[in-house]
């Protein structure tokens, strides 16, 4: 009947799909027509599919088909504002298509999945406008801890005894990575196609969207940045190219529908055979070379799992995996000898030109990816632009070392190796930073207006000038207006201790400690205390120092000193107290401080 209608074009059925469907275009509009075999002799015009009785005596495929209409009606009943929901959903669908994550068949999310996610945000923020709902969408799902399910209402067990999503009883439900539960009975997971690889891609996109929305709220970015198309062929170094062909347009349409429904299986097989180390990023659409009629090409990006250390020269041989997948594809019930499929490994530089707009490969200087964009944002380390840049560098590190099938191993360039060494040094640097403080000498004559004290102090954080006093073992006389000249030339070593003093001549140097309830703040700007405190040994306290200027937190300063005994007749021998500094973060050490 459909084939005889002139408005219908590109008609092809997919009866073996999880939900049987007929795909076609009606007057240019794409339609997915679901098939349901209900237990009725006559179909009335006013049939209400929302009633549970419609599900009696039907097979599982019909239940899934009817669930689509039932879920749509139920969503509109559960959202607080239908118009706001529709506007936000249109926006999210546009974003998902631009970013290449709108495709249920390839392992991402389809229309019903995005509708459920948006509906849940509308429930959480019932009075928000679409612009705020969009921002909150990325904020919430960027922090969402999958596989915790997204549900619009509690799961209904129903009265017909049909199976529903329940990971407590059903083992297969425990394997779902991104459960998005339909609200109509029987409640199902609508995102069963999501794999480890596609979930990673979507989580990275949620993070990117959240960073850009935060910048938009701070008037540092624009909405069009959020909707920039994803540069798929610049995001990875290695790809799988899948070519399919047939002799007639009708055969190609049927063959294409079957192959597309199997693509997600290739992702699962590669994850299985590489123990999850090699992950896939399938492109949701096909490409056609105009010079080859009845021919389509699909591409899948390959990258190493985050957190694994790439080894130079390591290869992944997935030829057996590919052959296993091709056997599954050739098991098509309506296969013809003219239908064939070929899969090959290509590197980024060898991607055919027909995949690019206009058949022209973009130059590197005009590369437009999500990670490299010119947005008027602050250059600080906490800005969204800096975060995106860090994620891009991390992705490039993970991409390195991947070599597939019969390709040559990917080597790490000198600049990349230097970057890795710098990162390792930085981690070790933050774990244990030690600055060498040179000797600060006090004069022997501390009575009256003594001479100026000249020393060299090397520090990592600036301190405000303050008056200091130097205690003597001969009495309580203090020096008036001592001057310490500081030469701030940080000498950083990754391990070791700090010698603060050498040959003080009867005076032991300590940090002034102020008791503030249970915490103590150590003032680095004041290095001298009076004689009354000389008899106490100061050991490392859990004090935290916050430098207001740079908002830099310096964690526990452990200060160990030997006990100095005050005497009126003898001079205390010179001591060498040992001071250790542990910094969790150290931004800059180029400012001068005076004591």
C-alpha positions as MATLAB code, in Angstrom:
seq = 'XXXXXXXXXXXXXXXXXXXXXXXXXXXXXXXXXXXXXXXXXXXXXXXXXXXXXXXXXXXXXXXXXXXXXXXXXXXXXXXXXXXXXXXXXXXXXXXXXXXXXXXXXXXXXXXXXXXXXXXXXXXXXXXXXXXXXXXXXXXXXXXXXXXXXXXXXXXXXXXXXXXXXXXXXXXXXXXXXXXXXXXXXXXXXXXXXXXXXXXXXXXXXXXXXXXXXXXXXXXXXXXXXXXXXXXXXXXXXXXXXXXXXXXXXXXXXXXXXXXXXXXXXXXXXXXXXXXXXXXXXXXXXXXXXXXXXXXXXXXXXXXXXXXXXXXXXXXXXXXXXXXXXXXXXXXXXXXXXXXXXXXXXXXXXXXXXXXXXXXXXXXXXXXXXXXXXXXXXXXXXXXXXXXXXXXXXXXXXXXXXXXXXXXXXXXXXXXXXXXXXXXXXXXXXXXXXXXXXXXXXXXXXXXXXXXXXXXXXXXXXXXXXXXXXXXXXXXXXXXXXXXXXXXXXXXXXXXXXXXXXXXXXXXXXXXXXXXXXXXXXXXXXXXXXXXXXXXXXXXXXXXXXXXXXXXXXXXXXXXXXXXXXXXXXXXXXXXXXXXXXXXXXXXXXXXXXXX';
ca = [
       0.000    0.000    0.000;
       2.771    2.422    0.855;
       4.785    1.553   -2.234;
       1.838    2.531   -4.424;
       1.536    6.002   -2.870;
       3.370    8.723   -4.850;
       4.190   10.682   -1.664;
       6.209    7.769   -0.267;
       9.907    7.552   -1.125;
      12.848    5.441    0.076;
      10.612    2.792    1.593;
      12.395   -0.120    3.259;
      11.161   -2.406    6.052;
      13.334   -3.721    8.898;
      11.300   -6.651   10.248;
      14.173   -8.157   12.251;
      14.854   -5.042   14.282;
      14.298   -4.933   18.043;
      11.180   -2.916   17.226;
       9.855   -3.862   13.742;
       9.737   -0.730   11.633;
       9.167    0.530    8.105;
      11.311    3.511    7.235;
      10.330    5.903    4.467;
       9.911    9.542    3.552;
       6.416   10.942    3.154;
       6.457   14.212    1.185;
      10.075   14.673    2.246;
       9.442   13.986    5.965;
      11.229   10.960    7.470;
       8.780    8.490    9.012;
       9.354    5.417   11.173;
       6.160    3.374   10.981;
       6.024    0.747   13.744;
       4.202   -2.545   13.369;
       1.960   -3.983   16.082;
      -0.054   -7.210   15.881;
      -2.871   -6.669   18.385;
      -5.341   -9.376   19.417;
      -8.411   -7.751   17.835;
     -10.520   -8.870   14.903;
     -11.376   -5.286   13.977;
      -9.356   -2.144   14.711;
     -11.769    0.609   15.834;
     -11.160    4.194   14.795;
     -11.140    5.410   18.416;
      -8.726    2.765   19.712;
      -7.070    3.988   22.937;
      -3.610    2.457   23.123;
      -3.030    3.949   26.589;
      -5.222    1.268   28.179;
      -3.442   -1.792   29.572;
      -6.013   -4.084   27.956;
      -4.452   -3.417   24.550;
      -1.410   -5.409   25.715;
      -3.300   -8.626   26.366;
      -2.311  -11.676   24.292;
       0.357   -9.936   22.210;
       3.998  -10.808   21.569;
       6.998   -8.919   22.939;
       7.671   -7.074   19.685;
       4.130   -5.705   19.675;
       4.510   -4.610   23.293;
       7.639   -2.681   22.353;
       5.937   -1.133   19.335;
       2.887   -0.003   21.316;
       5.139    1.274   24.057;
       6.341    4.073   21.774;
       2.899    5.691   21.497;
       2.048    4.987   25.139;
       5.265    6.552   26.370;
       4.777    9.693   24.281;
       1.306   10.277   25.749;
       2.553    9.597   29.262;
       5.441   12.074   28.950;
       3.040   14.887   28.047;
       1.028   14.068   31.172;
       4.077   14.144   33.449;
       5.835   17.367   32.366;
       4.744   20.580   34.138;
       4.753   22.783   31.000;
       4.271   21.165   27.604;
       5.310   24.175   25.532;
       8.522   24.702   27.495;
       9.256   20.987   27.226;
       8.804   21.000   23.454;
      11.018   24.043   22.941;
      13.794   22.579   25.076;
      13.510   19.194   23.368;
      13.808   20.761   19.897;
      16.945   22.518   21.079;
      18.449   19.355   22.534;
      17.703   17.336   19.412;
      19.428   19.958   17.275;
      22.437   19.894   19.614;
      22.598   16.081   19.588;
      22.487   15.927   15.783;
      25.197   18.590   15.470;
      27.441   16.793   17.937;
      26.907   13.349   16.380;
      25.196   11.646   19.340;
      21.666   11.359   17.900;
      21.300    7.768   16.757;
      19.796    4.937   18.731;
      20.779    2.335   16.139;
      24.516    3.061   16.424;
      24.583    3.041   20.235;
      23.789    6.649   21.104;
      20.380    8.080   22.043;
      17.329    8.431   19.826;
      14.337   10.741   19.910;
      12.509    9.002   22.756;
      15.671    8.901   24.879;
      16.315   12.635   24.558;
      12.639   13.315   25.265;
      12.811   11.385   28.533;
      16.014   13.118   29.617;
      14.561   16.564   28.883;
      11.288   15.688   30.616;
      13.158   14.794   33.788;
      14.910   18.175   33.792;
      11.526   19.878   33.311;
      10.286   18.051   36.400;
      13.289   19.175   38.424;
      12.922   22.821   37.330;
       9.154   23.280   36.719;
       9.250   27.098   36.444;
      12.427   27.465   34.370;
      12.587   28.865   30.852;
      14.070   26.801   27.997;
      17.428   28.607   28.196;
      17.828   27.691   31.862;
      16.550   24.159   31.248;
      19.211   23.690   28.591;
      21.941   24.818   30.963;
      20.604   22.640   33.781;
      20.395   19.676   31.414;
      24.165   19.643   30.946;
      24.838   20.386   34.601;
      22.685   17.544   35.897;
      23.719   14.840   33.431;
      27.369   15.832   33.591;
      27.243   14.876   37.282;
      24.860   11.939   36.867;
      26.258    8.688   38.210;
      25.338    6.072   35.658;
      24.004    3.385   35.763;
      21.565    5.023   38.177;
      18.342    5.090   36.130;
      16.506    8.187   34.920;
      12.794    7.787   35.696;
       9.857   10.169   35.370;
       7.696    8.160   37.792;
       7.972    5.033   39.938;
       8.066    1.745   38.062;
       4.620    0.171   37.712;
       4.371   -3.583   38.014;
       0.934   -3.710   36.331;
      -1.647   -6.462   36.380;
      -0.825   -8.404   33.198;
       2.368   -9.988   34.439;
       4.486   -8.567   31.620;
       8.239   -8.358   32.224;
       9.484   -4.896   33.188;
      12.874   -3.354   33.957;
      14.058   -4.616   37.326;
      17.797   -5.179   37.838;
      17.091   -6.875   41.163;
      15.386   -9.784   39.397;
      16.653   -9.679   35.816;
      20.350  -10.289   35.312;
      20.401   -8.664   31.860;
      19.037   -5.420   33.300;
      22.130   -5.166   35.508;
      24.310   -4.940   32.412;
      22.635   -1.771   31.121;
      25.066    1.146   31.265;
      22.755    4.138   30.792;
      19.215    3.125   31.806;
      16.518    5.630   30.781;
      13.228    4.081   31.887;
       9.969    4.585   30.025;
       7.058    5.745   32.219;
       4.304    3.582   30.625;
       3.622   -0.023   31.615;
       5.583   -2.190   31.135;
       8.502    0.059   32.081;
      11.537   -0.632   29.888;
      15.012    0.657   29.392;
      14.851    2.727   26.196;
      18.648    3.048   25.909;
      19.652   -0.615   25.801;
      21.929    0.023   22.793;
      24.380    2.218   24.706;
      27.851    0.686   25.063;
      30.918    1.638   27.074;
      32.370    3.491   24.111;
      29.263    5.485   23.203;
      28.587    6.335   26.860;
      32.087    7.782   27.109;
      31.464    9.926   24.023;
      28.174   11.260   25.387;
      29.660   12.006   28.809;
      32.421   14.015   27.161;
      29.785   15.946   25.233;
      27.806   16.601   28.425;
      30.967   17.939   30.038;
      31.664   20.189   27.062;
      28.078   21.469   27.072;
      28.233   22.215   30.779;
      31.474   24.171   30.413;
      30.104   26.260   27.562;
      26.810   26.943   29.370;
      28.726   28.121   32.423;
      30.702   30.459   30.192;
      27.461   31.712   28.601;
      26.008   32.468   32.022;
      29.153   34.465   32.784;
      28.763   36.364   29.465;
      31.990   34.843   28.195;
      30.631   32.716   25.353;
      27.779   32.470   22.871;
      25.042   29.952   22.144;
      26.290   29.227   18.643;
      29.499   27.819   20.165;
      27.419   25.149   21.886;
      25.910   24.043   18.576;
      29.121   23.853   16.575;
      29.229   20.608   14.535;
      31.567   17.969   15.870;
      34.670   17.571   13.685;
      34.541   13.784   13.651;
      37.420   13.244   11.223;
      39.762   15.408   13.292;
      38.982   13.822   16.663;
      40.838   10.523   16.206;
      43.986    9.196   14.611;
      42.619    5.800   13.569;
      39.340    4.818   11.923;
      37.513    1.801   10.572;
      35.947    2.327    7.146;
      32.967    0.115    6.328;
      31.927    0.018    2.661;
      28.685   -1.575    1.498;
      27.300   -1.851   -2.020;
      24.683   -3.546   -4.144;
      23.511   -3.551   -7.772;
      20.132   -1.826   -7.458;
      18.810    1.038   -5.393;
      16.159   -1.090   -3.727;
      18.659   -3.789   -2.771;
      21.025   -1.160   -1.425;
      18.247    0.373    0.684;
      17.385   -2.962    2.263;
      21.042   -3.910    2.701;
      21.779   -0.498    4.230;
      18.985   -0.833    6.790;
      20.234   -4.254    7.885;
      23.897   -3.211    8.161;
      23.020   -0.094   10.175;
      21.127   -2.229   12.677;
      24.263   -4.379   13.151;
      26.889   -1.637   13.532;
      26.546   -1.478   17.295;
      27.478   -5.183   17.430;
      30.876   -4.361   15.944;
      31.444   -1.888   18.777;
      30.566   -4.542   21.344;
      32.773   -7.164   19.703;
      35.799   -4.851   19.606;
      35.310   -3.934   23.261;
      35.017   -7.613   24.128;
      38.055   -8.841   22.189;
      40.340   -6.031   23.443;
      39.152   -6.268   27.063;
      37.675   -2.791   26.796;
      41.028   -1.133   26.065;
      40.128   -0.196   22.484;
      36.962    1.894   22.318;
      34.903    2.923   19.314;
      33.206    6.132   18.249;
      30.771    5.347   15.425;
      29.623    8.111   13.119;
      25.797    8.091   13.049;
      25.442    8.748    9.310;
      26.665    7.321    6.018;
      28.730    8.896    3.266;
      28.426    8.370   -0.491;
      31.009    8.678   -3.237;
      29.278   10.162   -6.266;
      31.643    8.295   -8.563;
      30.408    4.948   -7.164;
      26.668    4.342   -7.574;
      24.810    2.202   -5.051;
      27.696    2.509   -2.641;
      27.770    3.770    0.980;
      30.572    4.168    3.520;
      30.437    4.214    7.319;
      33.220    5.294    9.641;
      34.096    4.483   13.218;
      36.745    6.294   15.240;
      39.112    4.224   17.385;
      40.870    5.305   20.524;
      42.461    3.841   23.611;
      40.528    3.762   26.847;
      41.334    6.587   29.211;
      43.601    5.673   32.090;
      45.634    3.095   30.178;
      49.292    3.710   29.442;
      50.011    3.474   25.723;
      53.096    1.453   24.882;
      55.062    2.408   21.824;
      54.689   -0.157   19.088;
      51.728   -1.962   20.685;
      49.177   -3.146   18.139;
      45.603   -4.356   18.243;
      44.913   -7.133   15.758;
      41.155   -7.073   15.258;
      41.013   -8.921   11.971;
      39.292  -11.930   13.542;
      36.807   -9.606   15.215;
      35.996   -7.966   11.896;
      35.546  -11.328   10.177;
      33.221  -12.457   12.958;
      31.143   -9.324   12.466;
      30.990   -9.806    8.688;
      29.675  -13.350    9.171;
      26.852  -11.956   11.299;
      26.026   -9.363    8.650;
      25.981  -11.907    5.832;
      23.405  -13.888    7.809;
      20.790  -11.430    6.502;
      17.576  -13.303    5.649;
      17.149  -11.475    2.334;
      20.809  -11.453    1.339;
      21.674  -11.519   -2.364;
      25.022  -12.240   -4.009;
      25.169   -8.624   -5.182;
      25.252   -7.389   -1.578;
      28.740   -7.094   -0.104;
      30.564   -5.391    2.749;
      34.238   -4.507    3.173;
      35.938   -3.175    6.338;
      39.401   -1.627    6.424;
      41.575    0.374    8.782;
      42.482    3.918    7.721;
      44.428    6.659    9.415;
      43.260   10.223    9.665;
      45.504   11.414    6.869;
      44.087    8.733    4.535;
      40.404    9.552    5.031;
      38.788    9.880    1.556;
      37.885   13.383    0.459;
      34.234   12.619   -0.320;
      33.400   12.640    3.412;
      34.222   16.346    3.697;
      31.817   19.116    2.625;
      32.341   19.859   -1.041;
      34.847   17.035   -1.295;
      37.618   19.329    0.001;
      39.728   18.315    2.961;
      40.007   21.201    5.461;
      43.474   22.499    6.276;
      44.866   22.229    9.786;
      44.866   25.996   10.156;
      41.093   26.119    9.730;
      40.360   23.156   11.957;
      37.101   23.682   13.813;
      36.770   21.190   16.616;
      34.991   21.361   19.902;
      38.292   21.663   21.699;
      39.963   24.300   19.525;
      37.732   27.316   19.139;
      38.142   31.020   19.586;
      35.800   32.110   22.330;
      36.194   35.361   24.263;
      37.027   33.725   27.583;
      39.544   34.414   30.303;
      42.876   32.724   29.942;
      42.913   31.461   33.519;
      43.500   27.851   34.358;
      39.920   27.468   35.599;
      38.243   28.916   32.518;
      36.104   26.648   30.298;
      38.522   27.232   27.432;
      41.438   25.994   29.525;
      39.450   22.953   30.639;
      38.580   22.081   27.046;
      42.219   22.493   26.058;
      43.335   20.189   28.858;
      40.804   17.582   27.760;
      42.067   17.837   24.171;
      45.675   17.284   25.270;
      44.593   14.319   27.390;
      42.703   12.832   24.456;
      45.737   13.215   22.213;
      47.871   11.384   24.782;
      45.417    8.494   24.893;
      45.211    8.354   21.102;
      48.938    7.814   20.896;
      50.217    4.293   20.725;
      47.242    2.856   18.842;
      48.159    0.686   15.886;
      45.730   -1.651   14.211;
      45.814   -4.616   11.861;
      48.788   -4.237    9.538;
      49.595   -0.579   10.111;
      52.849    0.707   11.476;
      53.093    1.582   15.116;
      52.318    5.104   16.197;
      55.283    6.846   17.740;
      55.344    9.667   20.237;
      56.908   12.861   18.960;
      59.568   14.776   20.841;
      57.179   17.551   21.831;
      54.631   15.055   23.162;
      57.289   13.204   25.111;
      58.407   16.488   26.592;
      54.837   17.236   27.609;
      54.486   13.851   29.304;
      57.752   14.347   31.181;
      56.600   17.780   32.250;
      53.343   16.353   33.579;
      55.149   13.643   35.533;
      57.490   16.229   37.016;
      54.538   18.407   37.945;
      52.805   15.565   39.790;
      55.965   14.770   41.707;
      56.511   18.478   42.245;
      53.097   18.912   43.800;
      53.544   15.832   45.962;
      56.751   16.954   47.634;
      58.109   20.459   47.047;
      61.268   21.562   48.812;
      62.804   25.004   48.738;
      66.319   25.621   49.982;
      66.354   28.521   52.386;
      69.778   29.970   52.961;
      71.236   31.109   56.221;
      69.853   34.078   58.119;
      72.469   35.414   60.523;
      71.769   37.490   63.628;
      74.510   39.749   64.988;
      76.133   38.881   68.256;
      75.483   42.314   69.702;
      71.719   42.554   70.188;
      71.620   45.461   72.602;
      70.329   48.856   71.629;
      70.167   49.730   67.957;
      72.143   46.879   66.553;
      73.418   46.671   63.020;
      71.157   45.646   60.194;
      70.542   41.980   59.651;
      71.238   40.933   56.098;
      70.269   37.532   54.869;
      68.956   35.677   51.921;
      65.537   34.092   52.161;
      64.171   31.955   49.411;
      60.411   31.542   49.611;
      57.589   30.247   47.492;
      54.851   32.646   48.572;
      55.013   36.420   49.043;
      54.691   37.813   52.541;
      53.810   41.328   53.590;
      56.604   43.355   55.214;
      56.349   43.291   58.982;
      58.492   44.220   61.909;
      60.443   41.360   63.451;
      62.261   40.897   66.679;
      65.228   38.701   67.435;
      65.412   37.097   70.875;
      68.691   36.709   72.730;
      69.840   34.138   75.235;
      71.369   36.927   77.382;
      68.123   38.671   78.211;
      64.854   39.949   76.868;
      66.408   42.697   74.803;
      65.042   42.839   71.274;
      66.469   44.418   68.191;
      64.828   47.571   66.956;
      63.847   47.832   63.312;
      65.845   44.970   61.836;
      65.912   44.813   58.075;
      66.050   41.567   56.124;
      66.820   41.792   52.481;
      65.261   38.985   50.523;
      66.538   37.662   47.263;
      63.646   35.684   45.802;
      65.241   33.131   43.511;
      63.322   29.898   43.982;
      65.398   26.762   43.846;
      63.038   23.810   43.472;
      63.992   20.233   44.146;
      61.623   17.278   44.050;
      62.790   15.783   47.317;
      64.888   16.667   50.279;
      64.702   18.922   53.333;
      65.081   22.631   53.979;
      67.868   24.057   56.112;
      66.435   27.282   57.460;
      69.166   28.537   59.709;
      72.871   28.082   60.110;
      74.997   29.618   62.858;
      72.493   31.939   64.501;
      74.763   32.472   67.468;
      72.630   31.705   70.489;
      69.283   32.565   68.883;
      66.890   29.936   67.568;
      64.528   30.982   64.770;
      60.896   29.979   64.979;
      57.657   30.838   63.290;
      55.209   32.874   65.270;
      52.179   30.789   66.081;
      48.821   32.211   67.017;
      46.183   30.025   68.622;
      42.792   30.529   67.057;
      40.356   28.125   68.720;
      41.537   24.701   67.540;
      43.392   25.810   64.428;
      46.716   27.580   64.170;
      47.771   29.928   61.424;
      51.497   30.202   60.844;
      52.572   33.602   59.617;
      55.397   33.086   57.194;
      56.076   36.818   57.141;
      57.268   36.819   60.760;
      60.278   34.578   61.376;
      61.389   35.839   64.805;
      59.802   35.498   68.235;
      60.711   36.644   71.698;
      62.685   34.804   74.360;
      59.626   33.480   76.166;
      58.863   31.110   73.292;
      62.387   29.791   72.899;
      61.891   26.954   75.377;
      59.028   25.338   73.459;
      59.602   22.879   70.675;
      57.350   23.535   67.705;
      56.326   20.471   65.778;
      54.272   20.154   62.628;
      50.664   21.188   63.140;
      47.819   20.637   60.710;
      47.767   24.282   59.787;
      46.586   25.517   56.451;
      47.731   28.774   54.937;
      45.625   30.532   52.385;
      47.221   33.137   50.234;
      44.419   35.594   49.503;
      46.063   37.191   46.505;
      46.302   34.087   44.342;
      43.704   32.013   46.236;
      46.397   29.433   46.702;
      46.038   26.890   49.486;
      49.211   25.673   51.119;
      48.717   22.479   53.053;
      50.203   21.344   56.255;
      53.436   23.017   57.092;
      55.505   20.708   59.231;
      58.031   22.589   61.264;
      60.480   20.743   63.502;
      63.009   22.474   65.676;
      65.287   21.533   68.524;
      64.590   22.911   71.961;
      66.713   25.914   72.825;
      67.669   26.392   76.457;
      67.837   29.990   77.575;
      70.719   30.789   79.832;
      72.048   34.032   81.326;
      75.658   32.945   81.397;
      76.219   30.674   78.466;
      75.369   31.055   74.832;
      73.334   28.349   73.129;
      75.239   26.647   70.299;
      73.987   27.131   66.775;
      71.072   24.932   65.772;
      69.846   23.658   62.441;
      66.088   23.254   62.621;
      64.570   21.133   59.877;
      61.501   22.532   58.165;
      59.441   20.670   55.601;
      56.837   22.266   53.399;
      54.160   20.250   51.620;
      52.237   22.156   48.977;
      49.137   20.899   47.235;
      49.336   23.650   44.690;
      52.035   26.131   43.788;
      51.124   28.668   41.140;
      53.901   31.194   41.072;
      57.020   31.753   43.096;
      58.389   34.922   41.601;
      57.308   37.583   44.128;
      59.527   39.166   46.750;
      58.674   39.067   50.453;
      60.277   40.966   53.279;
      60.333   40.287   56.973;
];
